[in-house]
Amino acid sequence: MEYIPLNSPNLSGNERKYLLECIETGWVSSEGPFIEKFEHSYAKYVGRTHAIAVSSGTAAIDIAVSSLKIGEGDEVIVPSFSIISCINQILRVGAIPIFVDADQKTWNMNVDQVGELITAKTRAIMVVHTYGLPTDMDPIISLAEKYELQIIEDAAEAHGLVYRNKLCGSFGTISTMSFYANKHLTTGEGGMITTDDKGLAERCRSLRNLCFQPDARFIHEELGWNYRMTSMQAALGLAQLERTSEILQIKKLMGNSYNMAFQNLNSFQLPIKTTDYAENQYWVYGLVSKLPSQLSGSQARKLLESNGVGTRPFFYPLCDQPVLSRYGIKSEGSCPVARYLYENGFYLPSGTAITTSQIQQVIERVNNVFT
Ligand SMILES: *Cc1c(COP(=O)(O)O)cnc(C)c1O
């Protein structure tokens, strides 16, 4: 039986050609023409003034949080159903993540809960577009305007996602992307920051590059990181960006095929196909058990793995992360929906190189195991 991997990247366009160009021209560091080209093309694609390429999506969030000068005692509202990258830098600077529970249907943060979490200490709302469906941005934007808060938009999973006619990655005061191998576009490892604010963009460029100063390179007023992207990554990124519509189509075809085929699978909740503000782009295709006492997510995964279907569990709620106790934060148990999703959710093979025959095999095996 052929094992169907959870994810394999689709690198069948100009990726090889551009990468060879790096080797032939010697541009392998973060200098050279590909970085700027990738940044410009990316900014243009999302419709923003500035794009800053970095070494990962996590690096992009670290820099974004730091560029907004979020510091000790500041509060940042963060969805609990997300990856640790969202809170790394918040915790490191002594700021406080305030967790919002997930919405049971969309798996995004429950936007109705955000307003009541705002206090005099709130500086920013972090939004994460989760698993291929955008967060409902309008209520967040109104709150941010009303209370003068920054929006940090984590669009790592949201390349090409459209919220009411506007691309994700264009909503934040500052927005971040990831190009990890399982994202819609990949550079292997990599990330991007986008913003329309020139001052913020300059700060991000400086933070990415150790806060070297243009006129006094080795004299430092501030600490930054070496979070630079290499030219080789940017070469891959440019080739991927050219193929955005093709790649998004593969994902949609995958998601729609799964959705159709699993309609009668009564034990699982499926991803929502459309809401009044967006269509699902299926970054990953998730299933959530509706009968937790009979079939948990990990039990379902075991059955599938033994039938040659690659799976991965859903996010562990950030509010329950053991590491929080080291920072004096007691939020355990505060987000029951995120906890439910973690315990009962998992996703199926969803990579951009997935073939129609692999999709068919996943469908057959899932249906065989669970009906
Ligand atoms: C993948 C991901 C990240 C982290 O990106 P890396 O490039 O792996 O560091 C951050 N946020 C979300 C929502 C992600 O899915």
The ligand as an SDF file (V2000), in Angstrom:
LIG
                    3D

 15 15  0  0  0  0  0  0  0  0999 V2000
    3.8140   27.9660   10.0450 C   0  0  0  0  0  0  0  0  0  0  0  0
    3.2820   29.0120   10.9130 C   0  0  0  0  0  0  0  0  0  0  0  0
    4.1080   29.9250   11.5810 C   0  0  0  0  0  0  0  0  0  0  0  0
    5.5970   29.7700   11.6620 C   0  0  0  0  0  0  0  0  0  0  0  0
    6.2590   29.7980   10.4630 O   0  0  0  0  0  0  0  0  0  0  0  0
    7.7280   29.1460   10.3600 P   0  0  0  0  0  0  0  0  0  0  0  0
    8.1690   29.6000    9.0080 O   0  0  0  0  0  0  0  0  0  0  0  0
    7.5680   27.6720   10.4550 O   0  0  0  0  0  0  0  0  0  0  0  0
    8.5580   29.7080   11.4480 O   0  0  0  0  0  0  0  0  0  0  0  0
    3.5270   30.9500   12.2960 C   0  0  0  0  0  0  0  0  0  0  0  0
    2.1900   31.0660   12.3910 N   0  0  0  0  0  0  0  0  0  0  0  0
    1.3650   30.1910   11.7970 C   0  0  0  0  0  0  0  0  0  0  0  0
   -0.1010   30.3860   11.9490 C   0  0  0  0  0  0  0  0  0  0  0  0
    1.8690   29.1230   11.0570 C   0  0  0  0  0  0  0  0  0  0  0  0
    1.0430   28.2510   10.4950 O   0  0  0  0  0  0  0  0  0  0  0  0
  1  2  1  0
  2  3  1  0
  2 14  2  0
  3  4  1  0
  3 10  2  0
  4  5  1  0
  5  6  1  0
  6  7  2  0
  6  8  1  0
  6  9  1  0
 10 11  1  0
 11 12  2  0
 12 13  1  0
 12 14  1  0
 14 15  1  0
M  END
$$$$
